[in-house]
Amino acid sequence: MLPLSGCLWVDDTQDLQRYTREQQARPSGKIEPLPAFKPYEGFVYEGVSLRNPFRPIVRTSGEREDLAADEAIQPDTERPKEYLEEFSIDELQMVGIITQPGGDTLWALIKDPRDEVHRVIAGSYLGNDYGEVTTISEHELHLVEIIENGRGGWMKRPRTLTLEEQQDL
């Protein structure tokens, strides 16, 4: 077996010395100066005196009266759900209206996300938020949703579906 050595002494290093001299004789490159930095501007947080958003709101007596009025608004959870209540209002589209000859009752035609068209009348329900159709005109359908008010109660929110223009493909 031949012993291996990590270091060998080389007597002839003239080529290495010549290369080093050549590199040192070359003109050096120009290093661009560092960009000027903006000095740090301190920030003083002034929200210490504001209410902690993670603590419950303390109600005054006037707010309790408003809350009592809100308690009168409740969704009818005993009523059987209608088919269009399983979709969000944003997923539904008003695509037309129909009426009986000689009648003054308008039905709105609503298309669901499954591309099925349904007929609704004032008093029908649609959308996830207990939306009751209040009025139907030739160009739009008005409904009132009952949504949570964030204080443990409910509130009414009006919404409108507008008749969508059909585009030929």
Buried (B, 14 or more C-beta within 10 A) or exposed (E): EEEEEEEEEEEEEEEEEEEEEEEEEEEEEEEEEEEEEEEEEEEEEEEEEEEEEEEEEEEEEEEEEEBEEBEEEEBEEEEEEEEBBEBEBEBBBBBBBEEEEEEEEBBBBBBBEEEEEBEBEBEBBBBBBBBBBEEBEEEBBBBBBBBEBEEEBBBEEEBEBEBEEEEEE
